[in-house]
Amino acid sequence: MIRSSLTNPDMRLGEKLWQINWTMVFLIVAVAFIGFAMLYSAAKGSFDPWASRQMVRFVAGLFLMFVIAMMDIRFWMRHAYFIYATGLALLGAVELAGSVGMGAQRWLEFGVLRIQPSEMMKIAVILALARHFHALTIEDVGRPLYLLVPLFITLAPVALVLRQPDLGTAVMIVLGAGAMFFIAGVRVWKFVVVLVLGLASVPVIWNFLHTYQRKRILTFLNPESDPLGAGYHILQSKIALGSGSIFGKGFINGSQSHLEFLPERHTDFIFTMLAEEFGLVGGVMVLLLYSFLLIYGLAIALRSRNQFGRLLAMGLTTNLFLYVFANVAMVMGVIPVVGVPLPLISYGGTAMISILIGFGLVMNVYVHRDVRIGRHWSETGV
C-alpha cells in the first residue's frame, strides 16, 4: 500500500526513512536473494566465485540506494545534465582507454574497480530526459524543434555504445528513451514516422552490423541452421527450459546447467537455470516479484505531484521492464540473443549497482512525492 502523507524536502533523516516504501525494499531484497541462491547453484553448491562477490556488491548498492533516496529530489533535477555529461565522458574514455573482454571494448578499470559505463548510461539518459521534458509545456513537446535536444541526449551515447560494439545496450537505451518521449506527450504519429524510417533503413543498417551480430539475427530466425555454433546457446536454453517442466529438477540438480551444456549460466542465461531447477512455477514466481516491483514503480510515478518525479519514476520503471523482458524473451528464443542481464539476479557488478541506483531514484520520487518543483533550475532552490 502506497502511504499518503505530505512530504517536505527539508525533512529530517529519520522522517525521510519513515517515508521509504519498505514493501518495495522487501521485494528488491527478495529478488536479490533468489539471485544469490542461483549463483550458489551455478557454482555447484559454492559461494565462490560468484555468490559471495554478488552479496558484497548488493550490500554496497543497497546502502547507495538509501543515500540516493534520502537526498533532495531537486538536487537530482539540478545536476541531471552534469551526471549525463559525466557518463558521456566515461563512454568516450572507453573508446580511448577501455579494457577488452570477450571481443568487446566496454569496460574502464580503476585499480581493482572495473565499471561498464554503458550500464550507467541507461540511468543517466532517463535522468537527463526527465530534466529536459520537465521544463517543457505540452505545447512545446508538440513542436519538432524542441525535440532536437532530447534526440541528441539519446543518440550521442548510442553512437558511442555501438562502437564498443554493444548492440543490445544501444537498443535498450533507444527503447528507454523512446518510452520517455511517449510519456512526455510526443504524438504517436511521430513514432510511426520514426518506425517507418527505421524499417526502410534496415538494409543499410545490416551492412554496418558486425559478423557475429548478423549471425545472432540469422540464428534467431533459424537456430537449427547452426546447432553447434551460433545456434548452440539458444537451443541449449530451450532444452533446459523444457526439461524443468512444472516443478523443476530441484535446487543444484539442473542437468543442462551443471553438465556444462548451458553457457553463461551465471549471467545472461541464469533465468534458464532457474526454470530448469524450479520449473514453470519457479519462473512464474520470479516474474510475479518483478511485476510487483513494476506496479509499485508505476504507482509512485502516478502519485508524484511534480512532472520531473513522474517522468523519472516512469522512465526508470520502464527501464526495469525492458531489462526483464529482454532477458526472459532472449532465453526463450522470442528475440535474438542481446546479452542483457536479469536485474538483481544475473552476476555483474555494474549492472547490479546501476539497477539499485535506479531504485534509489524511484524511492527518492516517492519520499518527495508532494514537493513542488519549478520548471527551471533556478527555481529548484538547491
Long-range contacts (C-beta under 8 A, 24 or more apart in sequence): 2-296, 2-299, 2-300, 2-303, 2-366, 5-370, 6-370, 7-367, 7-368, 7-369, 7-370, 7-371, 8-371, 9-72, 9-73, 9-74, 9-368, 9-371, 9-381, 13-70, 16-69, 16-70, 16-367, 17-70, 19-366, 19-367, 20-66, 20-69, 20-363, 20-366, 20-367, 21-296, 21-300, 21-363, 21-366, 23-296, 24-293, 24-296, 24-359, 24-362, 24-363, 25-363, 27-289, 27-292, 27-293, 27-296, 28-62, 28-65, 28-293, 28-344, 28-356, 28-359, 29-62, 30-289, 31-286, 31-289, 31-290, 31-293, 31-343, 31-344, 31-345, 32-58, 32-344, 32-345, 34-274, 34-286, 34-289, 34-345, 35-270, 35-342, 35-344, 35-345, 35-346, 37-251, 38-266, 38-270, 38-273, 38-274, 38-277, 38-345, 39-266, 39-270, 39-347, 40-252, 41-251, 41-252, 41-254, 41-257, 41-273, 41-277, 42-257, 42-265, 42-266, 42-270, 42-273, 42-347, 43-266, 44-252, 44-258, 45-252, 50-266, 50-347, 53-347, 53-349, 54-347, 54-352, 57-349, 57-352, 57-353, 58-344, 58-352, 58-356, 60-353, 61-352, 61-353, 61-355, 61-356, 61-357, 62-356, 64-353, 64-356, 64-357, 64-360, 65-356, 65-357, 65-359, 65-360, 65-363, 66-360, 67-360, 68-357, 68-360, 68-361, 68-363, 68-364, 69-360, 69-361, 69-363, 69-364, 69-366, 69-367, 70-364, 70-367, 71-364, 72-368, 72-382, 73-306, 73-308, 73-309, 73-364, 73-365, 73-367, 73-368, 73-371, 73-373, 74-371, 74-373, 74-380, 74-381, 74-382, 75-382, 76-127, 76-312, 76-361, 76-364, 77-130, 77-131, 77-134, 77-308, 77-373, 77-377, 77-380, 78-377, 78-380, 78-382, 80-127, 80-128, 80-130, 80-131, 81-128, 81-131, 83-124, 83-127, 83-128, 84-124, 84-125, 84-127, 84-128, 84-153, 86-124, 87-117, 87-120, 87-121, 87-124, 87-157, 88-121, 88-124, 88-156, 88-157, 88-160, 90-115, 90-117, 90-120, 91-117, 91-118, 91-121, 91-157, 91-160, 91-161, 92-160, 93-117, 94-118, 94-160, 94-164, 95-160, 95-163, 95-164, 98-164, 103-212, 104-164, 104-165, 104-166, 105-164, 106-164, 106-166, 114-349, 114-350, 115-349, 115-350, 116-350, 116-351, 118-157, 118-161, 118-164, 118-166, 118-169, 118-173, 119-169, 119-350, 119-351, 119-354, 120-350, 120-354, 120-357, 121-157, 121-161, 121-169, 121-173, 122-169, 122-172, 122-173, 122-176, 122-319, 122-354, 123-316, 123-319, 123-354, 123-357, 123-358, 123-361, 124-157, 125-153, 125-154, 125-157, 125-173, 125-176, 125-177, 126-176, 126-177, 126-180, 126-312, 126-315, 126-316, 126-319, 127-312, 127-361, 128-153, 129-153, 129-154, 129-177, 129-180, 129-181, 129-184, 129-311, 129-315, 130-180, 130-308, 130-311, 130-312, 130-315, 131-308, 133-180, 133-184, 133-307, 133-311, 134-306, 134-307, 134-308, 134-311, 134-373, 134-375, 135-375, 135-376, 136-184, 138-185, 141-184, 141-185, 141-186, 142-185, 142-186, 142-187, 144-190, 147-181, 147-186, 147-190, 150-177, 150-180, 150-181, 153-177, 165-210, 165-213, 166-339, 167-209, 167-213, 167-338, 168-326, 168-338, 168-339, 168-340, 169-339, 169-340, 171-338, 172-319, 172-322, 172-323, 172-326, 172-340, 175-322, 176-315, 176-318, 176-319, 176-322, 179-314, 179-315, 179-318, 179-319, 179-322, 180-311, 180-314, 180-315, 180-318, 183-310, 183-311, 183-314, 183-315, 183-318, 184-311, 216-336, 216-337, 216-338, 217-336, 219-336, 219-337, 220-333, 220-335, 220-336, 220-337, 223-333, 232-263, 233-263, 233-264, 233-269, 233-337, 234-331, 234-333, 234-337, 236-261, 236-262, 236-263, 237-262, 237-269, 237-272, 237-331, 237-332, 237-333, 238-332, 238-333, 240-272, 240-273, 240-275, 240-276, 241-272, 241-275, 241-276, 241-331, 241-332, 243-276, 244-275, 244-276, 244-277, 244-278, 244-279, 244-280, 244-282, 244-283, 245-279, 245-280, 246-279, 246-280, 246-281, 247-278, 247-279, 247-280, 247-281, 247-282, 248-275, 248-276, 248-277, 248-278, 248-279, 248-281, 248-282, 249-276, 249-277, 249-279, 250-277, 251-277, 251-278, 252-277, 253-277, 266-346, 266-347, 267-341, 267-346, 267-347, 267-348, 268-327, 268-330, 268-331, 268-337, 268-339, 268-340, 268-341, 268-346, 269-331, 270-342, 270-345, 270-346, 270-347, 271-327, 271-328, 271-331, 271-342, 271-345, 272-331, 274-345, 286-345, 287-324, 287-328, 290-320, 290-324, 290-343, 293-320, 294-320, 294-321, 297-362, 300-362, 300-363, 300-365, 300-366, 300-369, 301-365, 303-366, 303-369, 304-365, 304-366, 304-369, 305-369, 305-370, 305-371, 305-372, 306-371, 306-372, 306-373, 307-373, 308-373, 309-365, 309-368, 309-369, 309-371, 309-373, 310-365, 312-361, 312-362, 312-365, 313-361, 313-362, 313-365, 313-366, 316-358, 316-359, 316-361, 316-362, 317-362, 319-358, 320-355, 320-358, 323-355
